[in-house]
Amino acid sequence: MTLGEPADQPSKQALPQQEAADAEDEAKRLRRLQIMMSMVSSVITQDPSLTIEEASELAAGAKRAALAMFPDKELAYDLLYKPRLQRLMRERFRLQ
């Protein structure tokens, strides 16, 4: 802190470190989301005993988990992952 700088303002060096930590945290959450969606997709396509109700619950749980990780990104989820899961369920259960 220099003279004349308010005490409640963070130093200029702390901001890049915080931004780097935030970017790293977001990258970790994004990777976790990608792995989770890959696992959900695999279960929907490969589990022979999975019912349509269980697959729907799995997809709904994945959406809840994704929105818990990224609360303000529902539109992105609906554009990226929802169509993919719907396609997998249509193919798996031969839905129209």
N, C-alpha and C positions, 0 to 999 in steps of 0.2 A: 504494500500500500504506500502511496506517495502522499505528500502533503497536499491538502486540498481535495483529496478523493474521499467521498463519503464512506464511512466505516461499514455501512450495510451493503455496499456494492462488492461483488466478488472480484478478485484480481483478474487481470486480463489473461494470465497464464492458466487459471483454473477453468476458464470456459472451454478451451480446446480439449482439455483432459475430460471434462464432463461430456462434451459432444462425442468424443471418441468412445467413452464408456457407454453412452446411449446408443451409438451406432453398433457397437459390439453386442449389446443386449438385444437390440432389434434383429440383428443377424442370427443370433442364437434362437430367438423365438421363431423366426421365419424358417430356419432349418428344422426345428422341432415340428412346426406345422406341416412342412413338406413330408417329413418322415411319417407323421401321424396320418396324413391323407393317403400316402402310399400304402400304409398298412391297412387302412379302411378299404381302399380299393382292392387290395389283394384278398382280403377276407370276403368281400362281396363277390368277387369273381371265382374264388377257389374253394370256399367251404361248401361241400356238397350238402351238409345238413342245415344250412342257413335258410330260414324261412323269409318270406317277403316282409313280415312284421319285424323280425329281428334286424334285417337289413335296413329298414326304415328307421328303427331306433338307433342303429349304429350311425347312420348318416346324420340324424338329428343330434346325437351326442357329439359327433365331430364338429358340427356347426357351433354348438354351444362352447366347445373347447376352443375353437378358432376365435370366436368372438370374445372369449375370456382373455385370450392372448393379445388380440387386436380389437379392442372394443368399438372403435369408430370405423371399422372396415367391413361392415356388412355388405355393402354394395360390391366391393371387390370379391368377397366370398361368393356372392350370388352370381357374379360374372365368371369367376374362374373355376370354382370347385363344384358348385351345385349342378351345372350342366353335365360335368364329368360323372358325378355320382348318379344322376338320373339316367344317363346313357348306359352306365354299367348295370343298373338295376333293370332297365328295359331289355338289355341283351340277356342278362342272367335269367330273368323271370318271364321273358317274352311278353312284355307289356306293350300296349299301344300308346 
